[in-house]
């Protein structure tokens, strides 16, 4: 069963989902630095990369792949 995500910009508060920078950095380290992103396949890998890029942009982090290719 699929849930529909509805975003209402007027009602979303920035602190709605409490996440620390340390938790974010740990997650990036787990999926990107350690290479666990490659354990995902198909759509899961595709959407995880999108989320990682968004968070990296928010924290001004450059995520690179082999040979300096940007994620």
MOPAC internal coordinates of N, CA, C and O (Angstrom, degrees):
PM7 1SCF
backbone

  N    0.0000 0     0.00 0     0.00 0    0    0    0
  C    1.4380 1     0.00 0     0.00 0    1    0    0
  C    1.5278 1   108.80 1     0.00 0    2    1    0
  O    1.2310 1   120.43 1   -50.19 1    3    2    1
  N    1.2801 1   116.79 1   129.81 1    3    2    1
  C    1.4568 1   122.44 1  -176.53 1    5    3    2
  C    1.5233 1   110.23 1  -100.31 1    6    5    3
  O    1.2310 1   120.76 1   -43.26 1    7    6    5
  N    1.3383 1   116.16 1   136.74 1    7    6    5
  C    1.4599 1   121.18 1   175.92 1    9    7    6
  C    1.5189 1   108.74 1   -96.79 1   10    9    7
  O    1.2310 1   120.92 1   -39.04 1   11   10    9
  N    1.2961 1   115.84 1   140.96 1   11   10    9
  C    1.4554 1   121.16 1   175.06 1   13   11   10
  C    1.5184 1   107.90 1   -91.88 1   14   13   11
  O    1.2310 1   120.58 1   -51.12 1   15   14   13
  N    1.3164 1   116.49 1   128.88 1   15   14   13
  C    1.4587 1   121.65 1   179.04 1   17   15   14
  C    1.5143 1   107.99 1   -94.46 1   18   17   15
  O    1.2310 1   121.31 1   -58.19 1   19   18   17
  N    1.3138 1   115.10 1   121.81 1   19   18   17
  C    1.4561 1   119.67 1   178.62 1   21   19   18
  C    1.5163 1   108.66 1  -109.40 1   22   21   19
  O    1.2310 1   120.70 1   -52.60 1   23   22   21
  N    1.3113 1   116.27 1   127.40 1   23   22   21
  C    1.4549 1   121.45 1   178.48 1   25   23   22
  C    1.5184 1   109.02 1  -108.74 1   26   25   23
  O    1.2310 1   120.97 1   -58.18 1   27   26   25
  N    1.2983 1   115.76 1   121.82 1   27   26   25
  C    1.4537 1   121.71 1   176.51 1   29   27   26
  C    1.5137 1   106.82 1  -116.95 1   30   29   27
  O    1.2310 1   120.48 1   -79.08 1   31   30   29
  N    1.3156 1   116.69 1   100.92 1   31   30   29
  C    1.4586 1   121.62 1  -173.64 1   33   31   30
  C    1.5283 1   112.56 1   -55.48 1   34   33   31
  O    1.2310 1   119.71 1   144.46 1   35   34   33
  N    1.3116 1   118.16 1   -35.54 1   35   34   33
  C    1.4574 1   120.48 1  -177.69 1   37   35   34
  C    1.5250 1   111.63 1   -68.75 1   38   37   35
  O    1.2310 1   120.07 1   150.37 1   39   38   37
  N    1.3322 1   117.48 1   -29.63 1   39   38   37
  C    1.4574 1   119.53 1  -173.84 1   41   39   38
  C    1.5362 1   113.49 1   -99.64 1   42   41   39
  O    1.2310 1   119.36 1   174.54 1   43   42   41
  N    1.3221 1   118.82 1    -5.46 1   43   42   41
  C    1.4605 1   121.06 1  -178.57 1   45   43   42
  C    1.5253 1   109.58 1   -84.76 1   46   45   43
  O    1.2310 1   121.27 1   -53.22 1   47   46   45
  N    1.3345 1   115.17 1   126.78 1   47   46   45
  C    1.4564 1   120.77 1   174.67 1   49   47   46
  C    1.5137 1   108.07 1  -101.41 1   50   49   47
  O    1.2310 1   120.43 1   -31.87 1   51   50   49
  N    1.3264 1   116.79 1   148.13 1   51   50   49
  C    1.4600 1   120.47 1  -178.74 1   53   51   50
  C    1.5217 1   112.50 1   -62.68 1   54   53   51
  O    1.2310 1   119.88 1   147.88 1   55   54   53
  N    1.3149 1   117.84 1   -32.12 1   55   54   53
  C    1.4554 1   121.15 1  -176.31 1   57   55   54
  C    1.5291 1   113.54 1   -93.06 1   58   57   55
  O    1.2310 1   120.24 1  -164.52 1   59   58   57
  N    1.2841 1   117.14 1    15.48 1   59   58   57
  C    1.4660 1   121.10 1  -176.85 1   61   59   58
  C    1.5249 1   111.83 1   -61.36 1   62   61   59
  O    1.2310 1   120.09 1   138.08 1   63   62   61
  N    1.3024 1   117.44 1   -41.92 1   63   62   61
  C    1.4688 1   122.86 1   178.45 1   65   63   62
  C    1.5188 1   107.48 1  -113.45 1   66   65   63
  O    1.2310 1   120.96 1   -74.46 1   67   66   65
  N    1.3108 1   115.77 1   105.54 1   67   66   65
  C    1.4652 1   120.64 1  -176.29 1   69   67   66
  C    1.5291 1   110.78 1   -76.48 1   70   69   67
  O    1.2310 1   121.14 1   -64.06 1   71   70   69
  N    1.3265 1   115.42 1   115.94 1   71   70   69
  C    1.4648 1   122.27 1   178.41 1   73   71   70
  C    1.5237 1   107.34 1  -140.64 1   74   73   71
  O    1.2310 1   120.63 1   -48.37 1   75   74   73
  N    1.3151 1   116.39 1   131.63 1   75   74   73
  C    1.4606 1   119.86 1   179.10 1   77   75   74
  C    1.5247 1   110.35 1   -88.99 1   78   77   75
  O    1.2310 1   120.99 1   -20.59 1   79   78   77
  N    1.3212 1   115.71 1   159.41 1   79   78   77
  C    1.4570 1   119.96 1   177.13 1   81   79   78
  C    1.5257 1   109.93 1   -62.61 1   82   81   79
  O    1.2310 1   120.26 1   143.90 1   83   82   81
  N    1.3074 1   117.11 1   -36.10 1   83   82   81
  C    1.4621 1   121.11 1   178.16 1   85   83   82
  C    1.5288 1   111.14 1   -61.08 1   86   85   83
  O    1.2310 1   120.10 1   138.33 1   87   86   85
  N    1.3188 1   117.41 1   -41.67 1   87   86   85
  C    1.4709 1   121.45 1   177.65 1   89   87   86
  C    1.5259 1   110.71 1   -64.61 1   90   89   87
  O    1.2310 1   120.80 1   139.01 1   91   90   89
  N    1.3283 1   116.08 1   -40.99 1   91   90   89
  C    1.4672 1   120.82 1   178.92 1   93   91   90
  C    1.5236 1   110.32 1   -63.11 1   94   93   91
  O    1.2310 1   120.77 1   133.30 1   95   94   93
  N    1.3262 1   116.13 1   -46.70 1   95   94   93
  C    1.4633 1   120.06 1  -179.03 1   97   95   94
  C    1.5282 1   110.78 1   -63.92 1   98   97   95
  O    1.2310 1   120.00 1   142.87 1   99   98   97
  N    1.3203 1   117.60 1   -37.13 1   99   98   97
  C    1.4571 1   121.92 1   176.92 1  101   99   98
  C    1.5299 1   110.65 1   -63.39 1  102  101   99
  O    1.2310 1   120.56 1   137.07 1  103  102  101
  N    1.3295 1   116.54 1   -42.93 1  103  102  101
  C    1.4683 1   120.72 1   179.25 1  105  103  102
  C    1.5250 1   111.13 1   -65.54 1  106  105  103
  O    1.2310 1   120.35 1   137.19 1  107  106  105
  N    1.3355 1   116.94 1   -42.81 1  107  106  105
  C    1.4697 1   120.40 1   177.51 1  109  107  106
  C    1.5219 1   109.82 1   -62.09 1  110  109  107
  O    1.2310 1   120.55 1   136.63 1  111  110  109
  N    1.3181 1   116.56 1   -43.37 1  111  110  109
  C    1.4629 1   120.84 1   178.51 1  113  111  110
  C    1.5264 1   110.44 1   -59.90 1  114  113  111
  O    1.2310 1   120.58 1   135.77 1  115  114  113
  N    1.3202 1   116.49 1   -44.23 1  115  114  113
  C    1.4661 1   121.18 1  -178.84 1  117  115  114
  C    1.5278 1   111.72 1   -62.98 1  118  117  115
  O    1.2310 1   120.78 1   128.34 1  119  118  117
  N    1.3164 1   116.11 1   -51.66 1  119  118  117
  C    1.4659 1   118.92 1  -174.96 1  121  119  118
  C    1.5160 1   113.61 1   -79.43 1  122  121  119
  O    1.2310 1   120.10 1   140.48 1  123  122  121
  N    1.3316 1   117.41 1   -39.52 1  123  122  121
  C    1.4671 1   119.28 1  -173.95 1  125  123  122
  C    1.5259 1   112.66 1   -96.48 1  126  125  123
  O    1.2310 1   120.27 1   122.34 1  127  126  125
  N    1.3070 1   117.10 1   -57.66 1  127  126  125
  C    1.4703 1   120.46 1  -173.91 1  129  127  126
  C    1.5191 1   112.79 1   -65.40 1  130  129  127
  O    1.2310 1   120.57 1   137.50 1  131  130  129
  N    1.3167 1   116.51 1   -42.50 1  131  130  129
  C    1.4636 1   120.54 1  -179.40 1  133  131  130
  C    1.5330 1   111.04 1   -80.05 1  134  133  131
  O    1.2310 1   120.58 1   159.14 1  135  134  133
  N    1.3282 1   116.49 1   -20.86 1  135  134  133
  C    1.4560 1   120.21 1   176.60 1  137  135  134
  C    1.5169 1   115.56 1    93.93 1  138  137  135
  O    1.2310 1   120.12 1  -164.82 1  139  138  137
  N    1.3232 1   117.38 1    15.18 1  139  138  137
  C    1.4610 1   120.35 1  -178.49 1  141  139  138
  C    1.5292 1   112.69 1   -70.02 1  142  141  139
  O    1.2310 1   120.25 1   165.78 1  143  142  141
  N    1.3168 1   117.13 1   -14.22 1  143  142  141
  C    1.4622 1   120.12 1   177.95 1  145  143  142
  C    1.5324 1   110.37 1   -61.00 1  146  145  143
  O    1.2310 1   120.81 1   152.77 1  147  146  145
  N    1.3248 1   116.06 1   -27.23 1  147  146  145
  C    1.4681 1   119.90 1  -179.43 1  149  147  146
  C    1.5220 1   112.54 1   -76.80 1  150  149  147
  O    1.2310 1   120.23 1   171.39 1  151  150  149
  N    1.3399 1   117.17 1    -8.61 1  151  150  149
  C    1.4695 1   120.21 1   173.30 1  153  151  150
  C    1.5180 1   111.20 1   -79.72 1  154  153  151
  O    1.2310 1   120.82 1   167.73 1  155  154  153
  N    1.3264 1   116.04 1   -12.27 1  155  154  153
  C    1.4598 1   121.05 1   176.53 1  157  155  154
  C    1.5279 1   107.75 1   -87.15 1  158  157  155
  O    1.2310 1   120.70 1   -25.76 1  159  158  157
  N    1.3091 1   116.27 1   154.24 1  159  158  157
  C    1.4577 1   119.70 1  -178.56 1  161  159  158
  C    1.5216 1   110.48 1  -135.52 1  162  161  159
  O    1.2310 1   120.97 1   -29.22 1  163  162  161
  N    1.3077 1   115.75 1   150.78 1  163  162  161
  C    1.4591 1   122.08 1   174.36 1  165  163  162
  C    1.5115 1   113.25 1    58.45 1  166  165  163
  O    1.2310 1   121.04 1    51.90 1  167  166  165
  N    1.3319 1   115.62 1  -128.10 1  167  166  165
  C    1.4593 1   121.39 1  -177.23 1  169  167  166
  C    1.5224 1   112.21 1   -60.59 1  170  169  167
  O    1.2310 1   119.68 1   141.16 1  171  170  169
  N    1.3334 1   118.22 1   -38.84 1  171  170  169
  C    1.4649 1   121.20 1  -178.77 1  173  171  170
  C    1.5264 1   110.39 1   -59.94 1  174  173  171
  O    1.2310 1   119.94 1   135.27 1  175  174  173
  N    1.3117 1   117.72 1   -44.73 1  175  174  173
  C    1.4683 1   120.99 1   178.85 1  177  175  174
  C    1.5260 1   110.47 1   -65.38 1  178  177  175
  O    1.2310 1   120.73 1   136.34 1  179  178  177
  N    1.3180 1   116.21 1   -43.66 1  179  178  177
  C    1.4694 1   121.80 1  -179.09 1  181  179  178
  C    1.5296 1   110.99 1   -58.81 1  182  181  179
  O    1.2310 1   120.32 1   128.89 1  183  182  181
  N    1.3239 1   116.99 1   -51.11 1  183  182  181
  C    1.4618 1   120.27 1  -176.60 1  185  183  182
  C    1.5239 1   112.59 1   -73.44 1  186  185  183
  O    1.2310 1   119.64 1   149.04 1  187  186  185
  N    1.3141 1   118.30 1   -30.96 1  187  186  185
  C    1.4539 1   120.89 1   175.53 1  189  187  186
  C    1.5261 1   110.28 1   -64.56 1  190  189  187
  O    1.2310 1   120.21 1   139.78 1  191  190  189
  N    1.3255 1   117.20 1   -40.22 1  191  190  189
  C    1.4639 1   120.85 1   177.38 1  193  191  190
  C    1.5249 1   110.80 1   -62.29 1  194  193  191
  O    1.2310 1   120.00 1   140.72 1  195  194  193
  N    1.3242 1   117.60 1   -39.28 1  195  194  193
  C    1.4645 1   121.61 1   178.07 1  197  195  194
  C    1.5215 1   110.06 1   -62.35 1  198  197  195
  O    1.2310 1   120.39 1   133.79 1  199  198  197
  N    1.3229 1   116.86 1   -46.21 1  199  198  197
  C    1.4574 1   120.37 1   179.35 1  201  199  198
  C    1.5284 1   111.66 1   -63.98 1  202  201  199
  O    1.2310 1   120.34 1   138.45 1  203  202  201
  N    1.3250 1   116.96 1   -41.55 1  203  202  201
  C    1.4628 1   120.46 1   178.19 1  205  203  202
  C    1.5236 1   111.21 1   -62.48 1  206  205  203
  O    1.2310 1   120.16 1   137.95 1  207  206  205
  N    1.3312 1   117.31 1   -42.05 1  207  206  205
  C    1.4660 1   120.32 1   179.01 1  209  207  206
  C    1.5273 1   111.06 1   -63.31 1  210  209  207
  O    1.2310 1   120.15 1   138.48 1  211  210  209
  N    1.3263 1   117.32 1   -41.52 1  211  210  209
  C    1.4636 1   121.53 1  -179.83 1  213  211  210
  C    1.5285 1   110.39 1   -62.87 1  214  213  211
  O    1.2310 1   120.37 1   132.39 1  215  214  213
  N    1.3217 1   116.89 1   -47.61 1  215  214  213
  C    1.4618 1   120.74 1  -179.81 1  217  215  214
  C    1.5303 1   110.45 1   -65.38 1  218  217  215
  O    1.2310 1   120.42 1   139.14 1  219  218  217
  N    1.3170 1   116.79 1   -40.86 1  219  218  217
  C    1.4695 1   120.57 1   177.97 1  221  219  218
  C    1.5292 1   110.09 1   -60.73 1  222  221  219
  O    1.2310 1   120.10 1   138.49 1  223  222  221
  N    1.3127 1   117.41 1   -41.51 1  223  222  221
  C    1.4674 1   120.79 1   177.12 1  225  223  222
  C    1.5239 1   110.79 1   -62.63 1  226  225  223
  O    1.2310 1   120.30 1   136.21 1  227  226  225
  N    1.3349 1   117.03 1   -43.79 1  227  226  225
  C    1.4669 1   121.15 1  -179.40 1  229  227  226
  C    1.5257 1   111.47 1   -62.26 1  230  229  227
  O    1.2310 1   120.13 1   145.06 1  231  230  229
  N    1.3286 1   117.35 1   -34.94 1  231  230  229
  C    1.4611 1   121.81 1  -178.87 1  233  231  230
  C    1.5360 1   112.72 1   -98.88 1  234  233  231
  O    1.2310 1   120.52 1  -172.31 1  235  234  233
  N    1.3149 1   116.60 1     7.69 1  235  234  233
  C    1.4622 1   122.57 1   178.80 1  237  235  234
  C    1.5353 1   111.85 1    55.88 1  238  237  235
  O    1.2310 1   121.26 1  -131.11 1  239  238  237
  N    1.3327 1   115.19 1    48.89 1  239  238  237
  C    1.4640 1   122.72 1   179.39 1  241  239  238
  C    1.5304 1   107.68 1  -112.84 1  242  241  239
  O    1.2310 1   120.48 1   -42.36 1  243  242  241
  N    1.3238 1   116.68 1   137.64 1  243  242  241
  C    1.4568 1   120.89 1   176.40 1  245  243  242
  C    1.5253 1   108.29 1  -100.16 1  246  245  243
  O    1.2310 1   120.34 1   -65.96 1  247  246  245
  N    1.3203 1   116.95 1   114.04 1  247  246  245
  C    1.4600 1   122.19 1   177.84 1  249  247  246
  C    1.5174 1   108.55 1   -95.71 1  250  249  247
  O    1.2310 1   120.65 1   -57.11 1  251  250  249
  N    1.3229 1   116.36 1   122.89 1  251  250  249
  C    1.4548 1   120.06 1  -179.54 1  253  251  250
  C    1.5245 1   110.98 1  -119.70 1  254  253  251
  O    1.2310 1   121.62 1   -24.22 1  255  254  253
  N    1.3030 1   114.50 1   155.78 1  255  254  253
  C    1.4520 1   122.00 1   175.85 1  257  255  254
  C    1.5320 1   107.51 1  -102.11 1  258  257  255
  O    1.2310 1   120.13 1    13.14 1  259  258  257
  N    1.3062 1   117.35 1  -166.86 1  259  258  257
  C    1.4617 1   121.54 1   177.44 1  261  259  258
  C    1.5162 1   110.44 1   -56.04 1  262  261  259
  O    1.2310 1   120.93 1   -37.94 1  263  262  261
  N    1.3036 1   115.82 1   142.06 1  263  262  261
  C    1.4561 1   123.56 1   176.23 1  265  263  262
  C    1.5300 1   113.10 1    62.57 1  266  265  263
  O    1.2310 1   120.31 1  -153.34 1  267  266  265
  N    1.3341 1   117.00 1    26.66 1  267  266  265
  C    1.4560 1   121.20 1   174.40 1  269  267  266
  C    1.5109 1   116.28 1    79.39 1  270  269  267
  O    1.2310 1   119.06 1  -175.41 1  271  270  269
  N    1.3181 1   119.41 1     4.59 1  271  270  269
  C    1.4656 1   121.54 1   177.75 1  273  271  270
  C    1.5304 1   108.95 1   -65.60 1  274  273  271
  O    1.2310 1   120.07 1   -46.97 1  275  274  273
  N    1.3090 1   117.48 1   133.03 1  275  274  273
  C    1.4646 1   122.12 1  -178.19 1  277  275  274
  C    1.5321 1   108.73 1   -78.05 1  278  277  275
  O    1.2310 1   121.24 1   -42.98 1  279  278  277
  N    1.3446 1   115.24 1   137.02 1  279  278  277
  C    1.4706 1   121.57 1  -178.77 1  281  279  278
  C    1.4945 1   111.25 1   -59.52 1  282  281  279
  O    1.2310 1   120.10 1   180.00 1  283  282  281

